[in-house]
Amino acid sequence: MEKGKFESAEGRKRRTPGTKSIALLLALALLAGGAVGGTLAWLLDSTDKIENTFSPSSIDVTLSETTQAYKMVPGWTIAKDPKVKISADSEDCYLFIKVEKTGGNITIGEKTYGFDDFIAYAIVGGWKTLNVETYPGVYYMEIEGAEKKGTEYGILDSGSYGTYTWSANQVLTKPEVTEEMMEALTATTYPKLNITAYAVQLYKSNTVKFSPAEAWAQAAAMESGS
C-alpha cells in the first residue's frame, strides 16, 4: 500500500475525541438547556381587591314646637303644635314620647287643684300606650321602613270637654278656671305640659324585635342617665 493513501489504525485512533472533549460537549449542552429553561413563562392570574367596609348605624330623633309659653284664658283654646320626627337615614326604631303634666298644685279653702283642673288636651290616636298605670304618659309607635322616616308626627289631637271643642295642635283652658285659681298660682306651680321624645332600636337581631317594654326600659335608662 502506498504511503499516505491510507491511515493506519493508530492514526485513526488518535483522531477519536478524547474524554475531555466529551465532557466539554456535555457541559455546553447543559448550559444550552438551562438557558432555554430560564425563559419559560408562568401562567398567572389575579382578581381585583374586594374591600369590606363596616360603617356605623344611627338613630336621630327631633322634637320641635312653634312656641312654648302661653297664657290661660278660661274657655279659650291655645295653639300648641309639638311634632316629632325620625331622620330619613335612621335605622328602624321605636319612637316614644313621654307626656308629663306638672304644676297647677294649689289649694284654695278646702279644695286642692292640679294640672287637669286647668288644661284639657288629647293625644293623636296613632300613638299606642304602654301599661297606663306602670308607664303613665308614655306613648309609642314603630318606625319601620323608609316611608315612615323623615316625616313629622303630630302629638296633640282634637277633642272636646262638655260643650267646648278644640282642634288638632291645640289645648283648652277649662271654662271653670277662675281668676282666684289663677291668682293662687306661682312661677313654681304654673301648669306645665312637658313632652320628651326618645328613639330606641327596633330589632334585637335580624328578625326579632324588642318588645315595647324592653325598648322603653332603655329609653328610661337614658332619661335617668344610668
CYANA upper distance limits for C-alpha pairs under 8 A (distance plus 0.5 A):
  1 MET  CA      5 LYS  CA      8.14
  1 MET  CA      6 PHE  CA      8.24
  2 GLU  CA      6 PHE  CA      8.13
  7 GLU  CA     11 GLY  CA      6.45
  7 GLU  CA     12 ARG  CA      7.20
  8 SER  CA     12 ARG  CA      6.98
  9 ALA  CA     13 LYS  CA      6.65
 10 GLU  CA     14 ARG  CA      6.93
 11 GLY  CA     15 ARG  CA      7.26
 12 ARG  CA     16 THR  CA      7.37
 17 PRO  CA     21 SER  CA      6.49
 17 PRO  CA     22 ILE  CA      7.47
 18 GLY  CA     22 ILE  CA      7.08
 19 THR  CA     23 ALA  CA      6.81
 20 LYS  CA     24 LEU  CA      6.71
 21 SER  CA     25 LEU  CA      6.75
 22 ILE  CA     26 LEU  CA      6.80
 23 ALA  CA     27 ALA  CA      6.74
 24 LEU  CA     28 LEU  CA      6.77
 25 LEU  CA     29 ALA  CA      6.75
 26 LEU  CA     30 LEU  CA      6.74
 27 ALA  CA     31 LEU  CA      6.72
 28 LEU  CA     32 ALA  CA      6.69
 29 ALA  CA     33 GLY  CA      6.67
 30 LEU  CA     34 GLY  CA      6.57
 31 LEU  CA     35 ALA  CA      6.67
 32 ALA  CA     36 VAL  CA      6.85
 33 GLY  CA     37 GLY  CA      6.67
 34 GLY  CA     38 GLY  CA      6.61
 35 ALA  CA     39 THR  CA      7.41
 36 VAL  CA     40 LEU  CA      7.87
 57 SER  CA     90 SER  CA      7.92
 57 SER  CA     91 GLU  CA      7.38
 58 SER  CA     89 ASP  CA      8.42
 58 SER  CA     90 SER  CA      6.10
 58 SER  CA     91 GLU  CA      6.74
 59 ILE  CA     86 ILE  CA      7.91
 59 ILE  CA     87 SER  CA      7.89
 59 ILE  CA     89 ASP  CA      8.29
 59 ILE  CA     90 SER  CA      4.97
 59 ILE  CA     91 GLU  CA      6.20
 59 ILE  CA     93 CYS  CA      8.08
 59 ILE  CA    199 ALA  CA      7.32
 59 ILE  CA    200 VAL  CA      8.13
 59 ILE  CA    201 GLN  CA      8.11
 60 ASP  CA     86 ILE  CA      6.28
 60 ASP  CA     87 SER  CA      6.06
 60 ASP  CA     90 SER  CA      6.57
 60 ASP  CA    199 ALA  CA      7.78
 61 VAL  CA     84 VAL  CA      7.63
 61 VAL  CA     85 LYS  CA      6.16
 61 VAL  CA     86 ILE  CA      5.12
 61 VAL  CA     87 SER  CA      6.86
 61 VAL  CA    197 ALA  CA      7.79
 61 VAL  CA    198 TYR  CA      7.36
 61 VAL  CA    199 ALA  CA      6.74
 62 THR  CA     84 VAL  CA      6.13
 62 THR  CA     85 LYS  CA      5.85
 62 THR  CA     86 ILE  CA      7.13
 62 THR  CA     87 SER  CA      8.41
 62 THR  CA    197 ALA  CA      7.98
 63 LEU  CA     82 PRO  CA      7.42
 63 LEU  CA     83 LYS  CA      6.22
 63 LEU  CA     84 VAL  CA      4.93
 63 LEU  CA     85 LYS  CA      7.12
 63 LEU  CA    196 THR  CA      8.12
 63 LEU  CA    197 ALA  CA      7.02
 64 SER  CA     82 PRO  CA      6.16
 64 SER  CA     83 LYS  CA      5.95
 64 SER  CA     84 VAL  CA      6.97
 65 GLU  CA     80 LYS  CA      7.90
 65 GLU  CA     81 ASP  CA      6.07
 65 GLU  CA     82 PRO  CA      4.99
 65 GLU  CA     83 LYS  CA      6.89
 66 THR  CA     80 LYS  CA      8.02
 66 THR  CA     81 ASP  CA      7.07
 66 THR  CA     82 PRO  CA      8.01
 67 THR  CA     80 LYS  CA      7.66
 68 GLN  CA     80 LYS  CA      8.25
 70 TYR  CA     78 ILE  CA      7.76
 72 MET  CA     76 TRP  CA      7.95
 72 MET  CA     78 ILE  CA      8.29
 72 MET  CA    173 THR  CA      6.41
 73 VAL  CA    173 THR  CA      6.73
 74 PRO  CA    173 THR  CA      5.75
 74 PRO  CA    174 LYS  CA      6.16
 74 PRO  CA    175 PRO  CA      5.04
 74 PRO  CA    176 GLU  CA      7.22
 74 PRO  CA    177 VAL  CA      6.09
 74 PRO  CA    178 THR  CA      7.84
 75 GLY  CA    164 TYR  CA      7.91
 75 GLY  CA    172 LEU  CA      7.24
 75 GLY  CA    173 THR  CA      5.88
 75 GLY  CA    174 LYS  CA      5.83
 75 GLY  CA    175 PRO  CA      4.53
 75 GLY  CA    176 GLU  CA      8.22
 76 TRP  CA    172 LEU  CA      6.47
 76 TRP  CA    173 THR  CA      6.07
 76 TRP  CA    174 LYS  CA      8.15
 76 TRP  CA    175 PRO  CA      8.16
 77 THR  CA    166 TRP  CA      6.80
 77 THR  CA    170 GLN  CA      6.79
 77 THR  CA    171 VAL  CA      6.10
 77 THR  CA    172 LEU  CA      4.89
 77 THR  CA    173 THR  CA      6.65
 78 ILE  CA    170 GLN  CA      5.87
 78 ILE  CA    171 VAL  CA      5.81
 78 ILE  CA    172 LEU  CA      6.64
 78 ILE  CA    173 THR  CA      7.95
 79 ALA  CA    169 ASN  CA      6.54
 79 ALA  CA    170 GLN  CA      4.97
 79 ALA  CA    171 VAL  CA      7.21
 80 LYS  CA    156 LEU  CA      8.27
 80 LYS  CA    169 ASN  CA      5.56
 80 LYS  CA    170 GLN  CA      5.42
 80 LYS  CA    171 VAL  CA      7.20
 81 ASP  CA    154 GLY  CA      7.71
 81 ASP  CA    155 ILE  CA      8.08
 81 ASP  CA    156 LEU  CA      7.46
 81 ASP  CA    169 ASN  CA      4.95
 81 ASP  CA    170 GLN  CA      7.35
 82 PRO  CA    154 GLY  CA      6.89
 82 PRO  CA    155 ILE  CA      6.65
 82 PRO  CA    156 LEU  CA      7.77
 82 PRO  CA    169 ASN  CA      7.84
 83 LYS  CA    152 GLU  CA      6.39
 83 LYS  CA    153 TYR  CA      5.89
 83 LYS  CA    154 GLY  CA      5.19
 83 LYS  CA    155 ILE  CA      6.66
 84 VAL  CA    152 GLU  CA      5.97
 84 VAL  CA    153 TYR  CA      5.77
 84 VAL  CA    154 GLY  CA      7.21
 84 VAL  CA    155 ILE  CA      8.24
 84 VAL  CA    197 ALA  CA      7.61
 85 LYS  CA    149 LYS  CA      7.77
 85 LYS  CA    150 GLY  CA      6.70
 85 LYS  CA    151 THR  CA      6.23
 85 LYS  CA    152 GLU  CA      5.16
 85 LYS  CA    153 TYR  CA      6.72
 86 ILE  CA     90 SER  CA      7.27
 86 ILE  CA     95 LEU  CA      8.37
 86 ILE  CA    143 ILE  CA      8.43
 86 ILE  CA    149 LYS  CA      5.89
 86 ILE  CA    150 GLY  CA      6.14
 86 ILE  CA    151 THR  CA      7.49
 86 ILE  CA    152 GLU  CA      8.26
 86 ILE  CA    199 ALA  CA      8.40
 87 SER  CA    149 LYS  CA      6.29
 87 SER  CA    150 GLY  CA      5.28
 87 SER  CA    151 THR  CA      8.39
 88 ALA  CA    146 ALA  CA      7.33
 88 ALA  CA    149 LYS  CA      5.20
 88 ALA  CA    150 GLY  CA      4.88
 89 ASP  CA    149 LYS  CA      8.17
 90 SER  CA    149 LYS  CA      7.97
 91 GLU  CA    201 GLN  CA      7.67
 92 ASP  CA    142 GLU  CA      8.33
 92 ASP  CA    143 ILE  CA      6.14
 92 ASP  CA    144 GLU  CA      5.23
 92 ASP  CA    145 GLY  CA      7.22
 92 ASP  CA    201 GLN  CA      6.94
 92 ASP  CA    202 LEU  CA      6.13
 92 ASP  CA    203 TYR  CA      8.04
 93 CYS  CA    142 GLU  CA      6.66
 93 CYS  CA    143 ILE  CA      5.80
 93 CYS  CA    144 GLU  CA      7.08
 93 CYS  CA    199 ALA  CA      6.66
 93 CYS  CA    200 VAL  CA      5.79
 93 CYS  CA    201 GLN  CA      4.94
 93 CYS  CA    202 LEU  CA      4.59
 93 CYS  CA    203 TYR  CA      8.04
 94 TYR  CA    140 TYR  CA      7.18
 94 TYR  CA    141 MET  CA      6.43
 94 TYR  CA    142 GLU  CA      5.22
 94 TYR  CA    143 ILE  CA      6.45
 94 TYR  CA    199 ALA  CA      6.09
 94 TYR  CA    200 VAL  CA      5.64
 94 TYR  CA    201 GLN  CA      6.80
 94 TYR  CA    202 LEU  CA      5.97
 94 TYR  CA    212 PRO  CA      7.99
 94 TYR  CA    215 ALA  CA      7.70
 95 LEU  CA    140 TYR  CA      5.92
 95 LEU  CA    141 MET  CA      5.89
 95 LEU  CA    142 GLU  CA      6.67
 95 LEU  CA    143 ILE  CA      7.10
 95 LEU  CA    197 ALA  CA      7.73
 95 LEU  CA    198 TYR  CA      6.38
 95 LEU  CA    199 ALA  CA      5.19
 95 LEU  CA    200 VAL  CA      7.21
 96 PHE  CA    138 VAL  CA      7.45
 96 PHE  CA    139 TYR  CA      6.14
 96 PHE  CA    140 TYR  CA      4.77
 96 PHE  CA    141 MET  CA      7.22
 96 PHE  CA    197 ALA  CA      6.11
 96 PHE  CA    198 TYR  CA      5.47
 96 PHE  CA    199 ALA  CA      6.67
 96 PHE  CA    216 TRP  CA      8.11
 97 ILE  CA    138 VAL  CA      6.38
 97 ILE  CA    139 TYR  CA      5.85
 97 ILE  CA    140 TYR  CA      6.76
 97 ILE  CA    195 ILE  CA      7.12
 97 ILE  CA    196 THR  CA      6.02
 97 ILE  CA    197 ALA  CA      4.90
 97 ILE  CA    198 TYR  CA      6.75
 98 LYS  CA    137 GLY  CA      5.94
 98 LYS  CA    138 VAL  CA      5.05
 98 LYS  CA    139 TYR  CA      6.93
 98 LYS  CA    194 ASN  CA      8.41
 98 LYS  CA    195 ILE  CA      6.08
 98 LYS  CA    196 THR  CA      5.75
 98 LYS  CA    197 ALA  CA      6.99
 99 VAL  CA    137 GLY  CA      5.32
 99 VAL  CA    138 VAL  CA      6.93
 99 VAL  CA    193 LEU  CA      7.37
 99 VAL  CA    194 ASN  CA      6.23
 99 VAL  CA    195 ILE  CA      5.17
 99 VAL  CA    196 THR  CA      7.32
100 GLU  CA    137 GLY  CA      6.64
100 GLU  CA    192 LYS  CA      8.50
100 GLU  CA    193 LEU  CA      6.28
100 GLU  CA    194 ASN  CA      5.51
100 GLU  CA    195 ILE  CA      6.89
101 LYS  CA    115 PHE  CA      6.85
101 LYS  CA    191 PRO  CA      7.93
101 LYS  CA    192 LYS  CA      6.44
101 LYS  CA    193 LEU  CA      5.39
101 LYS  CA    194 ASN  CA      6.95
102 THR  CA    115 PHE  CA      6.78
102 THR  CA    189 THR  CA      8.44
102 THR  CA    191 PRO  CA      6.39
102 THR  CA    192 LYS  CA      5.66
102 THR  CA    193 LEU  CA      7.00
102 THR  CA    194 ASN  CA      8.20
103 GLY  CA    114 GLY  CA      7.22
103 GLY  CA    115 PHE  CA      6.36
103 GLY  CA    188 THR  CA      7.56
103 GLY  CA    189 THR  CA      4.89
103 GLY  CA    190 TYR  CA      5.64
103 GLY  CA    191 PRO  CA      4.75
103 GLY  CA    192 LYS  CA      6.33
104 GLY  CA    113 TYR  CA      6.87
104 GLY  CA    114 GLY  CA      4.97
104 GLY  CA    115 PHE  CA      5.03
104 GLY  CA    116 ASP  CA      8.46
104 GLY  CA    117 ASP  CA      8.18
104 GLY  CA    118 PHE  CA      7.65
104 GLY  CA    185 LEU  CA      7.50
104 GLY  CA    189 THR  CA      5.69
104 GLY  CA    190 TYR  CA      5.94
104 GLY  CA    191 PRO  CA      5.05
104 GLY  CA    192 LYS  CA      8.36
105 ASN  CA    112 THR  CA      7.58
105 ASN  CA    113 TYR  CA      5.97
105 ASN  CA    114 GLY  CA      5.11
105 ASN  CA    115 PHE  CA      7.41
105 ASN  CA    189 THR  CA      6.37
106 ILE  CA    112 THR  CA      6.25
106 ILE  CA    113 TYR  CA      5.79
106 ILE  CA    114 GLY  CA      7.33
106 ILE  CA    181 MET  CA      8.38
106 ILE  CA    184 ALA  CA      7.26
106 ILE  CA    185 LEU  CA      7.28
106 ILE  CA    189 THR  CA      7.82
107 THR  CA    111 LYS  CA      6.10
107 THR  CA    112 THR  CA      4.72
107 THR  CA    113 TYR  CA      6.59
108 ILE  CA    112 THR  CA      6.93
108 ILE  CA    181 MET  CA      8.10
108 ILE  CA    184 ALA  CA      8.34
113 TYR  CA    117 ASP  CA      6.56
114 GLY  CA    118 PHE  CA      7.79
114 GLY  CA    191 PRO  CA      8.47
115 PHE  CA    119 ILE  CA      6.86
115 PHE  CA    191 PRO  CA      5.98
115 PHE  CA    192 LYS  CA      8.06
116 ASP  CA    120 ALA  CA      6.98
117 ASP  CA    174 LYS  CA      7.63
117 ASP  CA    177 VAL  CA      7.80
118 PHE  CA    173 THR  CA      6.35
118 PHE  CA    174 LYS  CA      6.03
118 PHE  CA    177 VAL  CA      6.55
118 PHE  CA    191 PRO  CA      7.85
119 ILE  CA    171 VAL  CA      7.40
119 ILE  CA    172 LEU  CA      6.16
119 ILE  CA    173 THR  CA      5.31
119 ILE  CA    174 LYS  CA      6.16
119 ILE  CA    191 PRO  CA      8.39
120 ALA  CA    161 TYR  CA      7.90
120 ALA  CA    171 VAL  CA      6.43
120 ALA  CA    172 LEU  CA      5.61
120 ALA  CA    173 THR  CA      7.02
120 ALA  CA    174 LYS  CA      7.02
121 TYR  CA    156 LEU  CA      7.52
121 TYR  CA    157 ASP  CA      7.97
121 TYR  CA    158 SER  CA      8.26
121 TYR  CA    159 GLY  CA      7.38
121 TYR  CA    170 GLN  CA      7.91
121 TYR  CA    171 VAL  CA      5.37
121 TYR  CA    172 LEU  CA      6.95
122 ALA  CA    156 LEU  CA      6.18
122 ALA  CA    157 ASP  CA      5.66
122 ALA  CA    158 SER  CA      6.88
122 ALA  CA    159 GLY  CA      6.46
122 ALA  CA    171 VAL  CA      8.24
123 ILE  CA    127 TRP  CA      7.88
123 ILE  CA    155 ILE  CA      6.22
123 ILE  CA    156 LEU  CA      5.21
123 ILE  CA    157 ASP  CA      5.65
124 VAL  CA    154 GLY  CA      7.44
124 VAL  CA    155 ILE  CA      5.91
124 VAL  CA    156 LEU  CA      5.95
124 VAL  CA    157 ASP  CA      5.06
124 VAL  CA    158 SER  CA      8.36
125 GLY  CA    157 ASP  CA      8.09
126 GLY  CA    141 MET  CA      7.96
127 TRP  CA    139 TYR  CA      6.17
127 TRP  CA    140 TYR  CA      5.95
127 TRP  CA    141 MET  CA      6.23
128 LYS  CA    139 TYR  CA      5.82
128 LYS  CA    140 TYR  CA      5.74
128 LYS  CA    141 MET  CA      6.71
129 THR  CA    138 VAL  CA      6.73
129 THR  CA    139 TYR  CA      5.13
129 THR  CA    140 TYR  CA      6.95
130 LEU  CA    134 THR  CA      8.34
130 LEU  CA    135 TYR  CA      6.64
130 LEU  CA    138 VAL  CA      6.95
130 LEU  CA    139 TYR  CA      7.00
130 LEU  CA    140 TYR  CA      8.29
130 LEU  CA    212 PRO  CA      8.07
130 LEU  CA    213 ALA  CA      7.83
131 ASN  CA    135 TYR  CA      6.08
131 ASN  CA    136 PRO  CA      7.95
132 VAL  CA    136 PRO  CA      5.34
132 VAL  CA    137 GLY  CA      7.66
132 VAL  CA    138 VAL  CA      8.19
142 GLU  CA    202 LEU  CA      8.02
143 ILE  CA    148 LYS  CA      6.23
143 ILE  CA    149 LYS  CA      7.35
144 GLU  CA    148 LYS  CA      6.88
144 GLU  CA    149 LYS  CA      8.31
145 GLY  CA    149 LYS  CA      7.62
154 GLY  CA    169 ASN  CA      7.99
155 ILE  CA    169 ASN  CA      8.01
156 LEU  CA    168 ALA  CA      6.35
156 LEU  CA    169 ASN  CA      5.57
156 LEU  CA    170 GLN  CA      7.25
156 LEU  CA    171 VAL  CA      8.33
157 ASP  CA    167 SER  CA      7.16
157 ASP  CA    168 ALA  CA      4.61
157 ASP  CA    169 ASN  CA      6.52
157 ASP  CA    170 GLN  CA      7.80
158 SER  CA    165 THR  CA      7.98
158 SER  CA    166 TRP  CA      5.85
158 SER  CA    167 SER  CA      4.59
158 SER  CA    168 ALA  CA      4.64
158 SER  CA    169 ASN  CA      7.72
158 SER  CA    170 GLN  CA      7.57
159 GLY  CA    165 THR  CA      6.22
159 GLY  CA    166 TRP  CA      6.00
159 GLY  CA    167 SER  CA      7.15
159 GLY  CA    168 ALA  CA      8.29
160 SER  CA    164 TYR  CA      6.03
160 SER  CA    165 THR  CA      4.61
160 SER  CA    166 TRP  CA      6.74
161 TYR  CA    165 THR  CA      6.70
161 TYR  CA    174 LYS  CA      8.43
165 THR  CA    172 LEU  CA      8.28
166 TRP  CA    170 GLN  CA      6.63
166 TRP  CA    171 VAL  CA      7.03
166 TRP  CA    172 LEU  CA      7.01
167 SER  CA    171 VAL  CA      8.39
173 THR  CA    177 VAL  CA      7.91
177 VAL  CA    181 MET  CA      6.97
177 VAL  CA    182 MET  CA      7.95
178 THR  CA    182 MET  CA      6.98
179 GLU  CA    183 GLU  CA      6.55
180 GLU  CA    184 ALA  CA      6.77
181 MET  CA    185 LEU  CA      7.35
185 LEU  CA    189 THR  CA      6.06
185 LEU  CA    190 TYR  CA      6.35
186 THR  CA    190 TYR  CA      6.56
198 TYR  CA    219 ALA  CA      6.83
199 ALA  CA    219 ALA  CA      7.95
200 VAL  CA    215 ALA  CA      6.53
200 VAL  CA    216 TRP  CA      8.16
200 VAL  CA    218 GLN  CA      7.78
200 VAL  CA    219 ALA  CA      7.23
201 GLN  CA    215 ALA  CA      7.87
202 LEU  CA    209 LYS  CA      6.19
202 LEU  CA    210 PHE  CA      6.45
202 LEU  CA    215 ALA  CA      8.07
203 TYR  CA    207 THR  CA      7.41
203 TYR  CA    208 VAL  CA      6.15
203 TYR  CA    209 LYS  CA      4.54
203 TYR  CA    210 PHE  CA      6.16
204 LYS  CA    208 VAL  CA      6.30
204 LYS  CA    209 LYS  CA      5.94
204 LYS  CA    210 PHE  CA      6.13
205 SER  CA    209 LYS  CA      7.57
210 PHE  CA    214 GLU  CA      6.49
210 PHE  CA    215 ALA  CA      6.64
211 SER  CA    215 ALA  CA      6.75
212 PRO  CA    216 TRP  CA      6.55
213 ALA  CA    217 ALA  CA      6.67
214 GLU  CA    218 GLN  CA      7.29
215 ALA  CA    219 ALA  CA      7.05
216 TRP  CA    220 ALA  CA      6.49
217 ALA  CA    221 ALA  CA      6.63
218 GLN  CA    222 MET  CA      6.74
219 ALA  CA    223 GLU  CA      6.67
220 ALA  CA    224 SER  CA      6.72
221 ALA  CA    225 GLY  CA      6.46
221 ALA  CA    226 SER  CA      5.72
222 MET  CA    226 SER  CA      6.80
